[in-house]
Every structure is written in C-alpha cells, then in structure tokens.
Amino acid sequence: MKTSIFQKAVLLVAGVTAIFIGGSILFSPAAFYAAYGISLPADVSLTNEMRATGGSVAMLGLLTLSGLVFARFALASTLLAAAMFLAFGATRLLSLGIDGQPDGGLVTAMIAELVIGTAGLAALIAARKPA
C-alpha cells in the first residue's frame, strides 16, 4: 500500500509534535508546565511520574515517525498518532466540561490535539479506500 502525501504530512506533524512535547516534559517538566501557569511542587515522585509520561509521549512520537521511514509501518503509525492525539484532546475536552476552563494554552493544546487526531483519522479512512 502506497502512503499518500496527506498521510505522510500527518505522520510528520504528529511525530514531531509528540517528540517535542514529550521531550520537553522529559527534560524540563517544571519549565514546560510553567508555560501553562502550572507550578509543580518540589516533589521527586511527581517529577518522576511527569518525566515517565514525557518519555512515553516522545517514544510514541518516534514510533509515529517510523511510518515515514518504513512504509509497512505507515498504517499502524497513523493509527497510533490518531489514537494518541484524539485521546489527549478528548480527555481535555471532558475535563473542560467537568472542571471548568483551564489556562488558555491548555485550551489551545486541546484544539491542536483534536485537529491532529482528526487529521490522523481522516488519513486512516483515506488509506482504506482504493486509489
């Protein structure tokens, strides 16, 4: 199966975004979250947990980018990207309804996640249709 330009673009944007966000959380969680008005307490266990999450997101970004390098992984990578970004965006949307409006940066992140996730879903749908 040939990978479309649209699918490649989705994989590139999703992969780079996940690596950037995950890497930022992994290497500098306090600075990353401060940009959203979140002040992390001096808690080694919390920092450990945040870095683990950041590492996971960065790894998912690398796996997403693998679909650009290895065509046989493109479909799985697109599914992974769509699932990851839709999950983040949908849970932020749920939180918005339950907890109220967070910092504007987090609302922007939610919108970006939903857009990237929806683009991934669209790429999956397009990939299933015969050319």
Rosetta constraint file for C-alpha pairs under 8 A:
AtomPair CA 1 CA 71 HARMONIC 7.99 0.50
AtomPair CA 2 CA 71 HARMONIC 7.52 0.50
AtomPair CA 3 CA 7 HARMONIC 6.29 0.50
AtomPair CA 3 CA 8 HARMONIC 6.67 0.50
AtomPair CA 3 CA 71 HARMONIC 6.83 0.50
AtomPair CA 3 CA 74 HARMONIC 6.86 0.50
AtomPair CA 3 CA 127 HARMONIC 7.60 0.50
AtomPair CA 4 CA 8 HARMONIC 6.21 0.50
AtomPair CA 4 CA 127 HARMONIC 7.66 0.50
AtomPair CA 5 CA 9 HARMONIC 6.10 0.50
AtomPair CA 6 CA 10 HARMONIC 6.23 0.50
AtomPair CA 6 CA 123 HARMONIC 6.72 0.50
AtomPair CA 7 CA 11 HARMONIC 6.16 0.50
AtomPair CA 7 CA 78 HARMONIC 7.34 0.50
AtomPair CA 7 CA 120 HARMONIC 7.40 0.50
AtomPair CA 7 CA 123 HARMONIC 5.23 0.50
AtomPair CA 7 CA 124 HARMONIC 7.82 0.50
AtomPair CA 7 CA 127 HARMONIC 7.96 0.50
AtomPair CA 8 CA 12 HARMONIC 6.11 0.50
AtomPair CA 8 CA 67 HARMONIC 7.96 0.50
AtomPair CA 8 CA 68 HARMONIC 6.25 0.50
AtomPair CA 9 CA 13 HARMONIC 6.13 0.50
AtomPair CA 10 CA 14 HARMONIC 5.86 0.50
AtomPair CA 10 CA 78 HARMONIC 7.60 0.50
AtomPair CA 10 CA 116 HARMONIC 7.19 0.50
AtomPair CA 10 CA 119 HARMONIC 6.57 0.50
AtomPair CA 10 CA 120 HARMONIC 6.08 0.50
AtomPair CA 10 CA 123 HARMONIC 7.50 0.50
AtomPair CA 11 CA 15 HARMONIC 5.71 0.50
AtomPair CA 11 CA 64 HARMONIC 5.99 0.50
AtomPair CA 11 CA 65 HARMONIC 5.97 0.50
AtomPair CA 11 CA 67 HARMONIC 6.97 0.50
AtomPair CA 11 CA 68 HARMONIC 6.83 0.50
AtomPair CA 11 CA 77 HARMONIC 7.22 0.50
AtomPair CA 11 CA 78 HARMONIC 6.29 0.50
AtomPair CA 11 CA 81 HARMONIC 7.21 0.50
AtomPair CA 11 CA 120 HARMONIC 7.80 0.50
AtomPair CA 12 CA 16 HARMONIC 5.97 0.50
AtomPair CA 12 CA 64 HARMONIC 7.87 0.50
AtomPair CA 12 CA 65 HARMONIC 6.22 0.50
AtomPair CA 12 CA 68 HARMONIC 7.40 0.50
AtomPair CA 13 CA 17 HARMONIC 5.92 0.50
AtomPair CA 13 CA 116 HARMONIC 7.78 0.50
AtomPair CA 14 CA 18 HARMONIC 6.04 0.50
AtomPair CA 14 CA 61 HARMONIC 6.90 0.50
AtomPair CA 14 CA 64 HARMONIC 7.10 0.50
AtomPair CA 14 CA 81 HARMONIC 6.17 0.50
AtomPair CA 14 CA 116 HARMONIC 6.53 0.50
AtomPair CA 15 CA 19 HARMONIC 6.14 0.50
AtomPair CA 15 CA 60 HARMONIC 7.53 0.50
AtomPair CA 15 CA 61 HARMONIC 4.10 0.50
AtomPair CA 15 CA 62 HARMONIC 6.21 0.50
AtomPair CA 15 CA 63 HARMONIC 7.62 0.50
AtomPair CA 15 CA 64 HARMONIC 5.09 0.50
AtomPair CA 15 CA 65 HARMONIC 5.11 0.50
AtomPair CA 15 CA 81 HARMONIC 7.49 0.50
AtomPair CA 16 CA 20 HARMONIC 6.04 0.50
AtomPair CA 16 CA 61 HARMONIC 6.43 0.50
AtomPair CA 16 CA 65 HARMONIC 7.61 0.50
AtomPair CA 17 CA 21 HARMONIC 6.10 0.50
AtomPair CA 17 CA 61 HARMONIC 7.30 0.50
AtomPair CA 18 CA 22 HARMONIC 5.70 0.50
AtomPair CA 18 CA 57 HARMONIC 5.80 0.50
AtomPair CA 18 CA 58 HARMONIC 5.55 0.50
AtomPair CA 18 CA 60 HARMONIC 6.95 0.50
AtomPair CA 18 CA 61 HARMONIC 4.63 0.50
AtomPair CA 19 CA 23 HARMONIC 5.61 0.50
AtomPair CA 19 CA 57 HARMONIC 6.76 0.50
AtomPair CA 19 CA 58 HARMONIC 4.17 0.50
AtomPair CA 19 CA 59 HARMONIC 7.18 0.50
AtomPair CA 19 CA 60 HARMONIC 7.72 0.50
AtomPair CA 19 CA 61 HARMONIC 4.93 0.50
AtomPair CA 19 CA 62 HARMONIC 6.77 0.50
AtomPair CA 20 CA 24 HARMONIC 6.00 0.50
AtomPair CA 20 CA 58 HARMONIC 7.17 0.50
AtomPair CA 21 CA 25 HARMONIC 6.28 0.50
AtomPair CA 21 CA 54 HARMONIC 7.20 0.50
AtomPair CA 21 CA 57 HARMONIC 7.38 0.50
AtomPair CA 21 CA 58 HARMONIC 7.13 0.50
AtomPair CA 22 CA 26 HARMONIC 5.99 0.50
AtomPair CA 22 CA 53 HARMONIC 7.39 0.50
AtomPair CA 22 CA 54 HARMONIC 3.98 0.50
AtomPair CA 22 CA 55 HARMONIC 5.72 0.50
AtomPair CA 22 CA 56 HARMONIC 7.02 0.50
AtomPair CA 22 CA 57 HARMONIC 4.71 0.50
AtomPair CA 22 CA 58 HARMONIC 4.26 0.50
AtomPair CA 22 CA 59 HARMONIC 7.90 0.50
AtomPair CA 23 CA 27 HARMONIC 5.97 0.50
AtomPair CA 23 CA 54 HARMONIC 6.07 0.50
AtomPair CA 23 CA 55 HARMONIC 6.64 0.50
AtomPair CA 23 CA 57 HARMONIC 7.95 0.50
AtomPair CA 23 CA 58 HARMONIC 5.73 0.50
AtomPair CA 24 CA 28 HARMONIC 5.55 0.50
AtomPair CA 24 CA 29 HARMONIC 6.62 0.50
AtomPair CA 24 CA 32 HARMONIC 6.14 0.50
AtomPair CA 24 CA 54 HARMONIC 7.24 0.50
AtomPair CA 25 CA 29 HARMONIC 4.29 0.50
AtomPair CA 25 CA 30 HARMONIC 7.90 0.50
AtomPair CA 25 CA 32 HARMONIC 5.97 0.50
AtomPair CA 25 CA 33 HARMONIC 7.90 0.50
AtomPair CA 25 CA 50 HARMONIC 6.74 0.50
AtomPair CA 25 CA 51 HARMONIC 5.95 0.50
AtomPair CA 25 CA 53 HARMONIC 7.70 0.50
AtomPair CA 25 CA 54 HARMONIC 4.75 0.50
AtomPair CA 25 CA 55 HARMONIC 7.71 0.50
AtomPair CA 26 CA 50 HARMONIC 7.11 0.50
AtomPair CA 26 CA 51 HARMONIC 4.25 0.50
AtomPair CA 26 CA 52 HARMONIC 6.97 0.50
AtomPair CA 26 CA 53 HARMONIC 7.53 0.50
AtomPair CA 26 CA 54 HARMONIC 4.58 0.50
AtomPair CA 26 CA 55 HARMONIC 5.58 0.50
AtomPair CA 27 CA 51 HARMONIC 7.21 0.50
AtomPair CA 28 CA 32 HARMONIC 6.16 0.50
AtomPair CA 29 CA 33 HARMONIC 6.11 0.50
AtomPair CA 29 CA 47 HARMONIC 7.12 0.50
AtomPair CA 29 CA 50 HARMONIC 6.66 0.50
AtomPair CA 29 CA 51 HARMONIC 6.83 0.50
AtomPair CA 30 CA 34 HARMONIC 5.94 0.50
AtomPair CA 30 CA 39 HARMONIC 7.03 0.50
AtomPair CA 30 CA 40 HARMONIC 5.98 0.50
AtomPair CA 31 CA 35 HARMONIC 6.51 0.50
AtomPair CA 32 CA 36 HARMONIC 7.51 0.50
AtomPair CA 33 CA 37 HARMONIC 6.69 0.50
AtomPair CA 33 CA 38 HARMONIC 5.19 0.50
AtomPair CA 33 CA 39 HARMONIC 6.88 0.50
AtomPair CA 33 CA 40 HARMONIC 7.47 0.50
AtomPair CA 34 CA 38 HARMONIC 4.89 0.50
AtomPair CA 34 CA 39 HARMONIC 5.69 0.50
AtomPair CA 34 CA 40 HARMONIC 7.82 0.50
AtomPair CA 35 CA 105 HARMONIC 7.87 0.50
AtomPair CA 36 CA 103 HARMONIC 6.06 0.50
AtomPair CA 36 CA 104 HARMONIC 7.72 0.50
AtomPair CA 36 CA 105 HARMONIC 5.69 0.50
AtomPair CA 36 CA 106 HARMONIC 6.58 0.50
AtomPair CA 37 CA 103 HARMONIC 6.70 0.50
AtomPair CA 42 CA 47 HARMONIC 8.00 0.50
AtomPair CA 43 CA 47 HARMONIC 6.24 0.50
AtomPair CA 44 CA 48 HARMONIC 6.04 0.50
AtomPair CA 45 CA 49 HARMONIC 6.23 0.50
AtomPair CA 46 CA 50 HARMONIC 6.13 0.50
AtomPair CA 47 CA 51 HARMONIC 6.11 0.50
AtomPair CA 48 CA 52 HARMONIC 6.24 0.50
AtomPair CA 49 CA 53 HARMONIC 6.33 0.50
AtomPair CA 50 CA 54 HARMONIC 6.19 0.50
AtomPair CA 51 CA 55 HARMONIC 6.05 0.50
AtomPair CA 52 CA 56 HARMONIC 6.19 0.50
AtomPair CA 53 CA 57 HARMONIC 6.27 0.50
AtomPair CA 54 CA 58 HARMONIC 6.14 0.50
AtomPair CA 55 CA 59 HARMONIC 6.10 0.50
AtomPair CA 56 CA 60 HARMONIC 6.21 0.50
AtomPair CA 57 CA 61 HARMONIC 6.24 0.50
AtomPair CA 58 CA 62 HARMONIC 6.39 0.50
AtomPair CA 59 CA 63 HARMONIC 6.22 0.50
AtomPair CA 60 CA 64 HARMONIC 6.05 0.50
AtomPair CA 60 CA 80 HARMONIC 7.63 0.50
AtomPair CA 60 CA 81 HARMONIC 7.80 0.50
AtomPair CA 61 CA 65 HARMONIC 6.24 0.50
AtomPair CA 61 CA 81 HARMONIC 7.83 0.50
AtomPair CA 62 CA 66 HARMONIC 6.27 0.50
AtomPair CA 63 CA 67 HARMONIC 7.22 0.50
AtomPair CA 63 CA 77 HARMONIC 6.41 0.50
AtomPair CA 64 CA 68 HARMONIC 7.87 0.50
AtomPair CA 64 CA 77 HARMONIC 4.54 0.50
AtomPair CA 64 CA 78 HARMONIC 6.74 0.50
AtomPair CA 64 CA 80 HARMONIC 6.75 0.50
AtomPair CA 64 CA 81 HARMONIC 6.14 0.50
AtomPair CA 65 CA 69 HARMONIC 6.99 0.50
AtomPair CA 65 CA 77 HARMONIC 7.27 0.50
AtomPair CA 66 CA 70 HARMONIC 5.88 0.50
AtomPair CA 66 CA 73 HARMONIC 6.62 0.50
AtomPair CA 66 CA 74 HARMONIC 7.42 0.50
AtomPair CA 66 CA 77 HARMONIC 7.03 0.50
AtomPair CA 67 CA 71 HARMONIC 5.77 0.50
AtomPair CA 67 CA 72 HARMONIC 7.17 0.50
AtomPair CA 67 CA 73 HARMONIC 4.62 0.50
AtomPair CA 67 CA 74 HARMONIC 3.81 0.50
AtomPair CA 67 CA 75 HARMONIC 7.26 0.50
AtomPair CA 67 CA 76 HARMONIC 7.52 0.50
AtomPair CA 67 CA 77 HARMONIC 5.28 0.50
AtomPair CA 67 CA 78 HARMONIC 7.44 0.50
AtomPair CA 68 CA 73 HARMONIC 7.96 0.50
AtomPair CA 68 CA 74 HARMONIC 6.48 0.50
AtomPair CA 70 CA 74 HARMONIC 6.89 0.50
AtomPair CA 73 CA 77 HARMONIC 5.85 0.50
AtomPair CA 74 CA 78 HARMONIC 6.02 0.50
AtomPair CA 75 CA 79 HARMONIC 6.22 0.50
AtomPair CA 75 CA 124 HARMONIC 7.04 0.50
AtomPair CA 75 CA 127 HARMONIC 7.79 0.50
AtomPair CA 76 CA 80 HARMONIC 6.10 0.50
AtomPair CA 77 CA 81 HARMONIC 6.13 0.50
AtomPair CA 78 CA 82 HARMONIC 6.08 0.50
AtomPair CA 78 CA 120 HARMONIC 5.83 0.50
AtomPair CA 78 CA 121 HARMONIC 7.81 0.50
AtomPair CA 78 CA 123 HARMONIC 7.32 0.50
AtomPair CA 78 CA 124 HARMONIC 6.62 0.50
AtomPair CA 79 CA 83 HARMONIC 6.03 0.50
AtomPair CA 79 CA 120 HARMONIC 6.98 0.50
AtomPair CA 79 CA 121 HARMONIC 7.34 0.50
AtomPair CA 79 CA 124 HARMONIC 6.86 0.50
AtomPair CA 80 CA 84 HARMONIC 6.00 0.50
AtomPair CA 81 CA 85 HARMONIC 6.09 0.50
AtomPair CA 81 CA 117 HARMONIC 6.66 0.50
AtomPair CA 81 CA 120 HARMONIC 6.36 0.50
AtomPair CA 82 CA 86 HARMONIC 5.84 0.50
AtomPair CA 82 CA 116 HARMONIC 7.15 0.50
AtomPair CA 82 CA 117 HARMONIC 4.22 0.50
AtomPair CA 82 CA 118 HARMONIC 6.67 0.50
AtomPair CA 82 CA 119 HARMONIC 7.42 0.50
AtomPair CA 82 CA 120 HARMONIC 4.50 0.50
AtomPair CA 82 CA 121 HARMONIC 5.57 0.50
AtomPair CA 83 CA 87 HARMONIC 5.86 0.50
AtomPair CA 83 CA 117 HARMONIC 6.73 0.50
AtomPair CA 84 CA 88 HARMONIC 6.30 0.50
AtomPair CA 84 CA 117 HARMONIC 7.27 0.50
AtomPair CA 85 CA 89 HARMONIC 6.02 0.50
AtomPair CA 85 CA 113 HARMONIC 4.90 0.50
AtomPair CA 85 CA 114 HARMONIC 6.36 0.50
AtomPair CA 85 CA 116 HARMONIC 6.37 0.50
AtomPair CA 85 CA 117 HARMONIC 4.61 0.50
AtomPair CA 86 CA 90 HARMONIC 5.72 0.50
AtomPair CA 86 CA 113 HARMONIC 6.34 0.50
AtomPair CA 86 CA 114 HARMONIC 5.49 0.50
AtomPair CA 86 CA 116 HARMONIC 7.77 0.50
AtomPair CA 86 CA 117 HARMONIC 4.63 0.50
AtomPair CA 86 CA 118 HARMONIC 6.98 0.50
AtomPair CA 87 CA 91 HARMONIC 6.01 0.50
AtomPair CA 88 CA 92 HARMONIC 6.20 0.50
AtomPair CA 88 CA 110 HARMONIC 7.24 0.50
AtomPair CA 88 CA 113 HARMONIC 6.57 0.50
AtomPair CA 88 CA 114 HARMONIC 7.93 0.50
AtomPair CA 89 CA 93 HARMONIC 6.18 0.50
AtomPair CA 89 CA 109 HARMONIC 7.74 0.50
AtomPair CA 89 CA 110 HARMONIC 4.67 0.50
AtomPair CA 89 CA 111 HARMONIC 6.86 0.50
AtomPair CA 89 CA 112 HARMONIC 7.84 0.50
AtomPair CA 89 CA 113 HARMONIC 4.98 0.50
AtomPair CA 89 CA 114 HARMONIC 5.00 0.50
AtomPair CA 89 CA 117 HARMONIC 7.95 0.50
AtomPair CA 90 CA 94 HARMONIC 6.14 0.50
AtomPair CA 90 CA 110 HARMONIC 7.75 0.50
AtomPair CA 90 CA 114 HARMONIC 7.19 0.50
AtomPair CA 91 CA 95 HARMONIC 6.04 0.50
AtomPair CA 92 CA 96 HARMONIC 6.08 0.50
AtomPair CA 92 CA 107 HARMONIC 7.95 0.50
AtomPair CA 92 CA 110 HARMONIC 6.04 0.50
AtomPair CA 93 CA 97 HARMONIC 6.50 0.50
AtomPair CA 93 CA 110 HARMONIC 7.04 0.50
AtomPair CA 94 CA 98 HARMONIC 6.26 0.50
AtomPair CA 95 CA 99 HARMONIC 5.37 0.50
AtomPair CA 95 CA 100 HARMONIC 7.04 0.50
AtomPair CA 96 CA 100 HARMONIC 4.74 0.50
AtomPair CA 96 CA 101 HARMONIC 5.31 0.50
AtomPair CA 96 CA 102 HARMONIC 7.10 0.50
AtomPair CA 97 CA 101 HARMONIC 7.90 0.50
AtomPair CA 101 CA 107 HARMONIC 7.78 0.50
AtomPair CA 102 CA 106 HARMONIC 6.33 0.50
AtomPair CA 102 CA 107 HARMONIC 6.83 0.50
AtomPair CA 103 CA 107 HARMONIC 6.75 0.50
AtomPair CA 104 CA 108 HARMONIC 6.23 0.50
AtomPair CA 105 CA 109 HARMONIC 6.12 0.50
AtomPair CA 106 CA 110 HARMONIC 6.10 0.50
AtomPair CA 107 CA 111 HARMONIC 6.32 0.50
AtomPair CA 108 CA 112 HARMONIC 6.20 0.50
AtomPair CA 109 CA 113 HARMONIC 6.02 0.50
AtomPair CA 110 CA 114 HARMONIC 6.14 0.50
AtomPair CA 111 CA 115 HARMONIC 6.14 0.50
AtomPair CA 112 CA 116 HARMONIC 6.09 0.50
AtomPair CA 113 CA 117 HARMONIC 5.89 0.50
AtomPair CA 114 CA 118 HARMONIC 5.87 0.50
AtomPair CA 115 CA 119 HARMONIC 6.07 0.50
AtomPair CA 116 CA 120 HARMONIC 6.19 0.50
AtomPair CA 117 CA 121 HARMONIC 6.25 0.50
AtomPair CA 118 CA 122 HARMONIC 6.12 0.50
AtomPair CA 119 CA 123 HARMONIC 6.11 0.50
AtomPair CA 120 CA 124 HARMONIC 6.23 0.50
AtomPair CA 121 CA 125 HARMONIC 6.28 0.50
AtomPair CA 122 CA 126 HARMONIC 6.09 0.50
AtomPair CA 123 CA 127 HARMONIC 6.00 0.50
AtomPair CA 124 CA 128 HARMONIC 6.45 0.50
AtomPair CA 125 CA 129 HARMONIC 6.89 0.50
